[in-house]
Amino acid sequence: MIKEFEKRLLSSIILIPISIFFIIKGSVYFILFLSILFLATSYEWFKMNKKNDLSKLLGIIFLFLSFYTTHEIRENYNINIFLLIITICIFTDIGGYIFGKIFKGPKLTKVSPKKTYSGVFGSFSLSLIAGLIFNNYFFIDQKIFNKDLFLIMLILFISTISQLGDLIISYFKRKAKIKDTGKIIPGHGGLLDRIDGMIFVFPIFYLIIIL
């Protein structure tokens, strides 16, 4: 566990600043960044579903819509909201991993054998703590949300969607009989393994905004 965690940590230390650079810069820089992510995740999706043409097509359409809505939220709404979503998704993943590894316990589902109820608890707990800290302290002069109850509900909702997205990608990995969608990120596997929750959160969040 220690070695795997060290790989994850090192990968995150390298990738997070790069991602934040493109997110903050926005405009054509962010489009370039999303285009690279789209091509990489599409390649992983194709490899994972190489025997199912319908899944390949539907998956590519979904990924395109996911990255399109990601761009729209970043460019047309408060960047702090965008960063809050990213923060919640990241700490949902971290909480699930750490609590699941330490406390183990009953399995959540056969779709993803490594997922446990303790991991779910950790995902909700760490995402809630991180989301509240982000809203209340990182942007203290311009809070994103002033009503704590609404913010708590929003964080739990985003964390739930992120975890469901993780399970959906795990289902397709299980069907393809593979452990990871790729090997591009040490400790994490493929790019889809890393952003599986986010690609579901952004389109759903975007639908809520426009509705």
URKA-V130826 format. One record per backbone hydrogen bond with DSSP energy under -1.0 kcal/mol. NH is the residue of the N-H (numbers start at 1). CO is the residue of the C=O. If there is no record, write none. Layout:
nh=(NH:NH)
co=(CO:CO)
This chain:
nh=(5:6:7:8:9:10:11:12:13:14:15:16:19:20:21:22:23:24:25:26:29:30:31:32:33:34:35:36:37:38:39:40:41:42:43:44:45:46:47:48:49:52:56:57:58:59:60:61:62:63:64:65:66:67:68:69:70:71:72:73:74:75:76:77:81:82:83:84:85:86:87:88:89:90:91:92:93:94:95:96:97:98:99:100:101:102:103:108:115:117:120:121:122:123:124:125:126:127:128:129:130:131:132:133:134:135:136:137:142:151:152:153:154:155:156:157:158:159:160:161:162:163:164:165:166:167:168:169:170:171:172:173:174:175:176:178:185:188:189:194:195:199:200:201:202:204:205:206:207:208:209:210:211)
co=(1:2:3:4:5:6:7:8:9:10:11:12:15:16:17:18:19:20:21:22:26:26:27:28:29:30:31:32:33:34:35:36:37:38:39:40:41:42:43:44:45:49:52:53:54:55:56:57:58:59:60:61:62:63:64:65:66:67:68:69:70:71:72:73:78:78:79:80:81:82:83:84:85:86:87:88:89:90:91:92:93:94:95:96:97:98:99:115:112:106:116:117:118:119:120:121:122:123:124:125:126:127:128:129:130:131:132:133:139:147:148:149:150:151:152:153:154:155:156:157:158:159:160:161:162:163:164:165:166:167:168:169:170:171:172:173:189:185:185:190:191:195:197:197:198:200:201:202:203:204:205:206:207)
